[in-house]
Amino acid sequence: MTARIIQLSRSAGGVPKLPVDEAEITAAGMAGDSQNDRLHHGGPERALCLYSADLIDALVREGHPVTPGALGENVTIRGLDWSTVLPGCELLLGDVHVAVTRFTVPCTKIRDAFSDKDFTRISAQLHPGWSRVYVRVLREGRLHVGDPVSLVRPSIAD
């Protein structure tokens, strides 16, 4: 199965981020997307936030009311082995080339996506393999829902 973008999401600030069919991606991030807390979100090393639709499905099976965009991710991907998405790896999202810079730190703003309000459920420290990731944009372009996603360079740690 080819990994694909199943949702692109943006907001004027805050969560949930709302779906769009396509979006222009620059080194600064997704056109039309804003963050309320620029100290902890955004900037070239955190241009986009990515997450796995497969993990969202698993969270739903645990009873959480999470949906794509509710965790603040800009790009929701189905079919990618999330255990390979580590800081230092590079991905192709359609024609957009990105490098994973770090795991995200979950914040209280996403607590409503969890039935018990425990937003640390997706903390890389507490639950390895469940975190969202931030990326730097290496090659800009336009993304569309349905675009293929592939790992083009594994993490140095791999």
Backbone as numpy.savetxt, mean C-alpha at the origin, in Angstrom:
# Nx Ny Nz CAx CAy CAz Cx Cy Cz
-0.92 -17.29 -11.57 -1.77 -16.10 -11.57 -0.88 -14.85 -11.57
-1.21 -13.92 -12.42 -0.48 -12.66 -12.47 -1.02 -11.73 -11.39
-0.12 -11.14 -10.62 -0.54 -10.15 -9.62 -1.07 -8.92 -10.35
-2.09 -8.30 -9.78 -2.74 -7.14 -10.41 -3.11 -6.10 -9.36
-3.20 -4.86 -9.83 -3.76 -3.78 -9.01 -5.27 -3.95 -9.03
-5.87 -4.09 -7.85 -7.33 -4.23 -7.80 -8.01 -2.93 -7.37
-7.24 -2.02 -6.75 -7.82 -0.72 -6.40 -6.70 0.30 -6.28
-6.99 1.50 -6.79 -6.18 2.70 -6.58 -7.02 3.61 -5.70
-6.40 4.23 -4.70 -7.17 5.01 -3.73 -6.44 6.30 -3.38
-7.24 7.34 -3.16 -6.67 8.62 -2.74 -7.72 9.38 -1.93
-7.23 10.41 -1.24 -8.15 11.25 -0.46 -7.56 12.64 -0.35
-8.38 13.55 0.10 -7.93 14.91 0.36 -7.23 14.99 1.72
-7.09 13.87 2.37 -6.47 13.76 3.69 -7.29 12.81 4.54
-6.64 11.92 5.22 -7.34 10.99 6.09 -7.76 9.71 5.39
-8.46 8.87 6.16 -8.95 7.58 5.67 -10.45 7.50 5.90
-11.14 6.70 5.13 -10.58 5.84 4.09 -10.20 6.64 2.85
-9.25 6.09 2.10 -8.95 6.64 0.79 -9.97 6.03 -0.16
-10.41 6.81 -1.12 -11.51 6.40 -1.99 -11.00 5.94 -3.35
-11.73 4.97 -3.97 -11.25 4.38 -5.21 -11.32 5.33 -6.41
-10.32 5.18 -7.28 -10.29 5.85 -8.59 -9.86 4.79 -9.60
-10.25 4.97 -10.86 -9.92 3.99 -11.89 -8.48 4.10 -12.38
-7.94 5.32 -12.34 -6.58 5.55 -12.80 -6.00 6.74 -12.06
-4.67 6.83 -12.07 -4.02 7.94 -11.36 -2.62 8.17 -11.92
-2.25 9.42 -11.97 -0.89 9.81 -12.36 0.01 9.66 -11.13
1.16 9.01 -11.33 2.10 8.78 -10.24 3.38 9.54 -10.55
3.80 10.38 -9.60 5.05 11.12 -9.72 5.94 10.79 -8.53
7.13 11.35 -8.53 8.04 11.13 -7.39 7.43 11.63 -6.09
6.49 12.56 -6.18 5.82 13.10 -4.99 4.65 12.23 -4.54
4.23 11.27 -5.36 3.13 10.40 -4.99 2.03 10.38 -6.02
0.81 10.09 -5.58 -0.35 9.98 -6.45 -1.02 11.35 -6.59
-1.21 11.79 -7.81 -1.89 13.06 -8.06 -3.27 13.03 -7.41
-3.60 14.09 -6.69 -4.89 14.19 -6.03 -4.95 13.60 -4.64
-3.86 13.00 -4.19 -3.83 12.41 -2.85 -3.11 13.35 -1.90
-3.64 13.47 -0.70 -3.02 14.31 0.33 -2.98 13.56 1.65
-2.11 14.01 2.52 -2.00 13.45 3.86 -2.15 14.58 4.87
-2.89 14.31 5.93 -3.07 15.31 6.98 -1.82 15.46 7.84
-1.10 14.37 8.03 0.08 14.36 8.90 1.33 14.16 8.05
1.91 15.25 7.56 3.07 15.17 6.67 4.35 14.79 7.42
4.35 14.84 8.72 5.51 14.40 9.48 5.69 12.89 9.35
4.58 12.15 9.34 4.63 10.69 9.33 4.22 10.06 8.01
3.66 10.85 7.10 3.15 10.32 5.82 3.60 11.22 4.68
3.76 10.62 3.51 4.10 11.39 2.31 5.58 11.69 2.21
5.95 12.42 1.17 7.34 12.72 0.88 7.91 11.67 -0.07
9.05 11.94 -0.65 9.58 11.04 -1.68 9.90 9.62 -1.20
10.25 9.43 0.05 10.53 8.08 0.56 9.25 7.34 0.97
8.14 8.06 0.99 6.83 7.48 1.33 5.81 7.98 0.31
6.21 7.95 -0.97 5.38 8.52 -2.03 4.05 7.79 -2.17
4.07 6.48 -2.02 2.85 5.66 -2.11 2.86 4.64 -0.98
1.67 4.26 -0.58 1.50 3.17 0.38 0.83 2.02 -0.36
1.40 0.82 -0.24 0.91 -0.38 -0.91 0.44 -1.39 0.12
-0.60 -2.16 -0.26 -1.03 -3.25 0.61 -1.61 -4.38 -0.23
-1.73 -5.53 0.40 -2.18 -6.76 -0.24 -3.68 -6.98 -0.06
-4.38 -7.18 -1.17 -5.80 -7.54 -1.11 -5.97 -8.92 -0.48
-4.98 -9.78 -0.68 -5.05 -11.12 -0.09 -5.02 -11.04 1.44
-4.21 -10.12 1.98 -4.18 -9.94 3.44 -5.46 -9.27 3.93
-6.01 -8.36 3.14 -7.30 -7.75 3.50 -8.35 -8.85 3.59
-8.36 -9.77 2.62 -9.31 -10.90 2.67 -9.14 -11.71 3.95
-7.88 -11.97 4.34 -7.61 -12.73 5.56 -8.09 -11.98 6.79
-7.91 -10.66 6.80 -8.40 -9.85 7.92 -9.93 -9.90 8.01
-10.58 -9.87 6.87 -12.05 -9.98 6.84 -12.48 -11.33 7.41
-11.76 -12.39 7.04 -12.08 -13.72 7.59 -11.90 -13.76 9.11
-11.02 -12.91 9.64 -10.85 -12.81 11.10 -11.98 -12.01 11.75
-12.83 -11.38 10.92 -13.96 -10.62 11.45 -13.80 -9.11 11.41
-12.75 -8.62 10.80 -12.53 -7.17 10.72 -13.28 -6.57 9.53
-13.86 -5.38 9.68 -14.62 -4.75 8.61 -13.74 -3.95 7.63
-12.53 -4.42 7.39 -11.57 -3.71 6.55 -11.93 -3.86 5.07
-11.70 -2.81 4.30 -11.91 -2.80 2.85 -10.70 -2.13 2.19
-10.49 -2.36 0.89 -9.40 -1.65 0.22 -9.55 -0.14 0.40
-8.44 0.51 0.73 -8.41 1.96 0.96 -8.63 2.35 2.41
-9.24 1.46 3.20 -9.53 1.79 4.60 -8.28 1.88 5.46
-7.20 1.24 5.00 -5.95 1.26 5.76 -5.02 2.36 5.27
-5.52 3.21 4.38 -4.73 4.34 3.89 -3.82 4.02 2.73
-3.94 2.80 2.19 -3.07 2.46 1.06 -3.56 3.11 -0.23
-2.60 3.46 -1.07 -2.91 4.02 -2.39 -3.10 2.93 -3.44
-2.36 1.84 -3.29 -2.38 0.77 -4.28 -2.65 -0.55 -3.55
-3.74 -1.21 -3.93 -4.10 -2.49 -3.35 -3.86 -3.55 -4.42
-3.07 -4.58 -4.05 -2.57 -5.56 -5.01 -3.07 -6.95 -4.64
-3.55 -7.70 -5.64 -3.96 -9.08 -5.41 -2.99 -10.02 -6.15
-2.61 -11.12 -5.47 -1.86 -12.17 -6.14 -0.35 -12.06 -6.02
0.15 -11.12 -5.24 1.59 -10.98 -5.04 1.97 -11.63 -3.72
3.00 -12.46 -3.73 3.47 -13.08 -2.49 4.00 -11.97 -1.59
3.18 -11.58 -0.61 3.51 -10.42 0.23 4.76 -10.64 1.07
5.15 -11.89 1.28 6.37 -12.15 2.04 7.62 -11.70 1.28
7.50 -11.46 -0.02 8.63 -10.97 -0.82 8.68 -9.45 -0.88
7.66 -8.79 -0.37 7.58 -7.32 -0.43 8.23 -6.76 0.83
9.53 -6.53 0.71 10.35 -6.12 1.84 11.13 -4.86 1.48
11.53 -4.08 2.48 12.37 -2.92 2.18 13.58 -3.34 1.34
13.81 -2.57 0.28 14.91 -2.84 -0.64 14.49 -3.52 -1.92
13.31 -4.15 -1.94 12.86 -4.78 -3.18 12.30 -3.72 -4.12
12.23 -4.07 -5.40 11.66 -3.18 -6.40 10.52 -3.89 -7.11
9.49 -3.12 -7.41 8.30 -3.64 -8.07 7.99 -2.83 -9.32
7.36 -3.47 -10.29 6.74 -2.77 -11.41 5.25 -2.80 -11.17
4.66 -1.63 -11.08 3.21 -1.47 -10.98 2.80 -0.94 -12.35
2.29 -1.79 -13.23 2.12 -1.36 -14.61 3.48 -0.95 -15.15
3.59 0.31 -15.61 4.88 0.83 -16.09 5.60 1.65 -15.03
5.02 1.79 -13.86 5.60 2.59 -12.79 6.56 1.70 -11.98
7.80 2.14 -11.86 8.83 1.38 -11.15 8.98 2.00 -9.76
8.89 1.17 -8.73 8.98 1.66 -7.35 9.95 0.80 -6.55
10.48 1.38 -5.49 11.34 0.67 -4.54 10.72 0.76 -3.16
10.60 -0.37 -2.48 10.06 -0.38 -1.13 11.10 0.22 -0.19
10.70 1.25 0.55 11.63 1.94 1.45 11.50 1.49 2.90
10.28 1.12 3.32 10.08 0.73 4.73 8.69 0.15 4.92
8.54 -0.53 6.04 7.21 -0.93 6.49 6.54 0.30 7.09
5.24 0.38 7.00 4.54 1.50 7.62 4.32 1.22 9.10
4.14 2.27 9.84 3.77 2.16 11.25 2.28 2.46 11.32
1.47 1.50 11.77 0.03 1.76 11.82 -0.30 2.88 12.81
-1.31 3.68 12.47 -1.71 4.77 13.37 -3.17 4.64 13.76
-3.55 5.38 14.75 -4.91 5.30 15.30 -5.98 5.64 14.28
-5.64 6.36 13.23 -6.64 6.76 12.23 -7.28 5.57 11.52
-6.61 4.40 11.53 -7.17 3.22 10.85 -7.88 2.26 11.80
-8.04 2.64 13.05 -8.61 1.73 14.06 -10.01 1.24 13.70
-10.81 2.05 13.00 -12.18 1.63 12.68 -12.24 0.49 11.66
-11.10 0.19 11.03 -11.05 -0.93 10.08 -10.91 -2.27 10.81
-10.82 -2.23 12.15 -10.62 -3.44 12.94 -11.76 -3.59 13.94
-12.32 -4.78 14.03 -13.48 -5.01 14.89 -13.18 -4.70 16.35
-11.95 -4.93 16.77 -11.57 -4.67 18.16 -10.81 -3.35 18.32
-10.73 -2.58 17.22 -10.04 -1.28 17.19 -8.52 -1.40 17.37
-8.01 -2.65 17.31 -6.57 -2.88 17.50 -5.84 -2.74 16.17
-5.49 -1.51 15.84 -4.83 -1.21 14.57 -3.41 -1.79 14.51
-2.86 -2.24 15.66 -1.52 -2.85 15.64 -1.56 -4.24 15.02
-2.73 -4.71 14.61 -2.85 -6.01 13.95 -1.99 -6.07 12.68
-1.69 -4.91 12.09 -0.87 -4.89 10.88 0.50 -4.25 11.14
0.95 -4.33 12.36 2.28 -3.84 12.73 3.35 -4.84 12.31
4.37 -4.39 11.60 5.47 -5.27 11.18 6.21 -5.85 12.39
6.29 -5.09 13.46 7.00 -5.58 14.66 6.20 -6.64 15.39
4.90 -6.43 15.52 4.06 -7.36 16.28 3.56 -8.53 15.44
3.35 -8.29 14.14 2.78 -9.29 13.24 3.55 -9.27 11.92
4.77 -9.80 11.91 5.57 -9.78 10.68 4.80 -10.38 9.49
4.94 -9.73 8.35 4.27 -10.18 7.14 2.92 -9.54 6.89
2.42 -8.76 7.84 1.08 -8.18 7.73 1.10 -6.66 7.48
2.26 -6.06 7.38 2.37 -4.61 7.28 2.15 -4.09 5.86
1.66 -2.88 5.80 1.67 -2.13 4.54 3.11 -1.69 4.31
3.42 -1.22 3.10 4.76 -0.72 2.82 4.68 0.64 2.14
5.73 1.43 2.35 5.92 2.69 1.63 6.92 2.46 0.51
6.75 3.21 -0.58 7.67 3.11 -1.71 8.12 4.49 -2.18
9.28 4.48 -2.81 9.81 5.63 -3.55 9.55 5.33 -5.02
9.20 6.34 -5.79 8.93 6.17 -7.21 10.23 6.36 -7.99
10.63 5.32 -8.71 11.84 5.37 -9.52 11.55 5.78 -10.95
10.37 5.37 -11.47 9.92 5.80 -12.80 8.44 6.15 -12.71
8.13 7.38 -13.05 6.77 7.89 -12.98 5.91 7.34 -14.12
4.60 7.50 -13.97 3.69 7.06 -15.03 2.26 7.09 -14.56
1.40 6.48 -15.34 -0.02 6.41 -15.04 -0.39 4.98 -14.69
-1.10 4.82 -13.57 -1.58 3.50 -13.14 -3.07 3.38 -13.43
-3.48 2.14 -13.68 -4.89 1.80 -13.92 -5.23 0.58 -13.08
-6.46 0.52 -12.63 -6.95 -0.71 -11.99 -6.81 -1.81 -13.03
-6.28 -2.95 -12.61 -6.06 -4.08 -13.51 -4.64 -4.20 -14.03
-3.82 -3.15 -13.83 -2.43 -3.22 -14.28 -1.71 -4.38 -13.58
-0.79 -5.04 -14.31 -0.01 -6.11 -13.69 1.00 -5.56 -12.69
1.38 -6.41 -11.74 2.37 -6.08 -10.72 3.40 -7.21 -10.70
4.67 -6.85 -10.68 5.70 -7.89 -10.59 6.88 -7.41 -9.75
7.50 -8.38 -9.11 8.73 -8.14 -8.36 9.86 -8.16 -9.37
10.60 -7.04 -9.48 11.69 -6.98 -10.47 13.05 -7.07 -9.82
13.13 -6.83 -8.53 14.38 -6.98 -7.80 14.05 -7.32 -6.36
14.52 -8.48 -5.89 14.24 -8.84 -4.50 15.01 -7.95 -3.54
14.60 -7.98 -2.31 15.30 -7.26 -1.25 16.72 -7.81 -1.13
17.64 -6.97 -0.76 19.04 -7.38 -0.55 19.09 -8.46 0.53
18.16 -8.40 1.47 18.12 -9.38 2.56 17.68 -10.76 2.08
17.06 -10.83 0.89 16.58 -12.13 0.37 17.73 -13.01 -0.05
